Amino acid sequence: MPSILIIGCGYVGRRVAQMEREGGNRVAALARSTESAGQLTARGIEAVHGDLDDPASLSELPTQDAIVYYFAPPPPAGTNDPRIQNFLDAIPENARPSRIVLISTSGVYGNCQGEWVTEDRAPRPDADRARRRLDAEQRLRRWCENHFTDVVILRVPGIYGPGRLPRNRLLAQEPVLREQESPWSNRIHVDDLVRACHAAAHHGRPGTVYNISDGHPSTMTDYFNRVADAINLPRPPQITLAEAQARLSDAMQSYLAESKRLDNRRMRQDLGVEPLYPDLSRGLRACLAAEATKGD
């Protein structure tokens, strides 16, 4: 029975923890605050106190022979990820994990002009948020090669699911790019992402990168329209690209500058993960049904 350690036990991590516990595995997770520790304990997860921004606090991580899910985001600025380095530096030489699964971002590919993208495409990030993620990938790869530890990297696009729909944005009627100028974007329902994480941890090929997506890209404008229709809100107003450059946040503009369609064949064939929600119609129905019964 493997032990599980989750670094970054939030929206995705809690669901992975539940799946691992249902499989009979002992699960621990890093908790930065007393409040977070209490929430983890209430879910049957062992809380390990520590802060990735404080290396001295990471001395008690239960890493020996563990499967580690590393889901923590990099810092909000810069082009590198010192947090993952702090984690790796805290692992004792005699307590190495058996495997580390990293959630990265499909943003590391940069703008691919709408082309279909496989894992063989060389990363070329355009935004600092993606450069930080690529830095995390590279640091982790180097460490795992030097310490004989398996690593699997998941490149993930936009995540949606119960409690993670853009209601507030739609209520505020924030604009979106007009459909004819909106670039290709990709998504994954949280339940399918969790299944992919679990498969990567238990039988993914060591050293492999996997694109994780539902396989049916559309545009960000289409996504907001479909969500609005599903929850009976007005569709957002559409603006031109020139207007967007003046009105939308830098973060949103950076997403709009990346057009790609993710090829998910390796996920399906290698990990054996066929999406339960291969398109927005089925995924949104599942989100609303889950929210109606118990919420997030």
Secondary structure as UniProt FT lines:
FT   STRAND          3..7
FT   HELIX           11..22
FT   TURN            23..24
FT   STRAND          26..31
FT   HELIX           34..42
FT   TURN            43..44
FT   STRAND          46..49
FT   TURN            52..53
FT   HELIX           55..58
FT   TURN            59..60
FT   TURN            64..65
FT   STRAND          67..70
FT   HELIX           82..89
FT   TURN            93..94
FT   STRAND          99..105
FT   HELIX           106..109
FT   TURN            113..114
FT   STRAND          116..117
FT   TURN            119..120
FT   HELIX           128..146
FT   TURN            147..148
FT   STRAND          150..156
FT   STRAND          158..160
FT   TURN            162..163
FT   HELIX           167..171
FT   TURN            172..173
FT   STRAND          176..177
FT   HELIX           179..181
FT   STRAND          184..185
FT   STRAND          187..189
FT   HELIX           190..203
FT   TURN            206..207
FT   STRAND          209..211
FT   STRAND          218..219
FT   HELIX           220..230
FT   TURN            231..232
FT   STRAND          238..239
FT   HELIX           241..247
FT   HELIX           250..256
FT   STRAND          261..262
FT   HELIX           265..270
FT   HELIX           280..293
//
